[in-house]
Amino acid sequence: MEIMYILIGCSVLLALVFLCAFFWANKTGQHNDTYTPSVRILFDDETTEEEEER
């Protein structure tokens, strides 16, 4: 039964770590640009001069 208390404590600690990581990501602006990734696939990659010669 003691292992249950340890496992519950570890899971709560892990959940708090993930919650802190989520808030840190929001604070640093990781989720601000939602438009660019959706249209990035529509544009071709720029080719270099070496690839154009082939």
Backbone torsions as a table, in degrees:
resi	resn	phi	psi	omega
1	MET	NA	-28.6	-179.6
2	GLU	-66.2	-31.6	179.8
3	ILE	-65.0	-30.0	177.9
4	MET	-63.0	-40.6	178.5
5	TYR	-65.3	-37.7	178.5
6	ILE	-67.5	-44.3	-179.5
7	LEU	-66.2	-39.0	177.6
8	ILE	-65.7	-41.9	177.6
9	GLY	-62.6	-42.3	178.4
10	CYS	-65.7	-39.5	-179.4
11	SER	-69.5	-37.1	176.5
12	VAL	-66.7	-41.1	178.0
13	LEU	-62.9	-43.4	178.0
14	LEU	-63.9	-40.3	177.5
15	ALA	-63.5	-39.1	178.0
16	LEU	-66.8	-36.4	177.3
17	VAL	-63.5	-45.5	178.8
18	PHE	-66.5	-35.3	177.3
19	LEU	-66.0	-42.3	176.8
20	CYS	-64.0	-40.1	177.9
21	ALA	-64.1	-38.2	178.0
22	PHE	-64.7	-46.1	179.8
23	PHE	-66.4	-35.9	177.3
24	TRP	-64.2	-41.5	179.2
25	ALA	-64.6	-39.2	177.2
26	ASN	-67.3	-38.7	-178.2
27	LYS	-67.3	-35.2	-178.2
28	THR	-88.1	1.3	173.1
29	GLY	86.9	26.8	-179.1
30	GLN	-69.4	-25.6	-174.2
31	HIS	-109.4	15.1	-176.0
32	ASN	-75.3	-39.9	-175.3
33	ASP	-97.2	98.6	179.6
34	THR	-101.4	-7.9	-176.4
35	TYR	-89.0	-42.0	-173.9
36	THR	-60.2	-46.0	-179.6
37	PRO	-61.6	-29.0	-178.2
38	SER	-75.0	-23.7	-179.6
39	VAL	-106.9	-4.7	-178.7
40	ARG	-62.6	-33.1	-178.1
41	ILE	-70.7	-19.4	-177.6
42	LEU	-77.6	-19.5	-176.5
43	PHE	-99.3	140.5	177.0
44	ASP	-73.7	151.5	174.0
45	ASP	-71.4	145.1	177.8
46	GLU	-72.8	135.1	-179.2
47	THR	-95.3	150.3	176.9
48	THR	-88.9	170.6	-178.5
49	GLU	-65.9	-32.2	179.6
50	GLU	-65.6	-38.7	-180.0
51	GLU	-71.4	-30.7	-179.8
52	GLU	-71.5	-28.0	-179.0
53	GLU	-72.3	-21.5	-177.0
54	ARG	-73.1	NA	NA
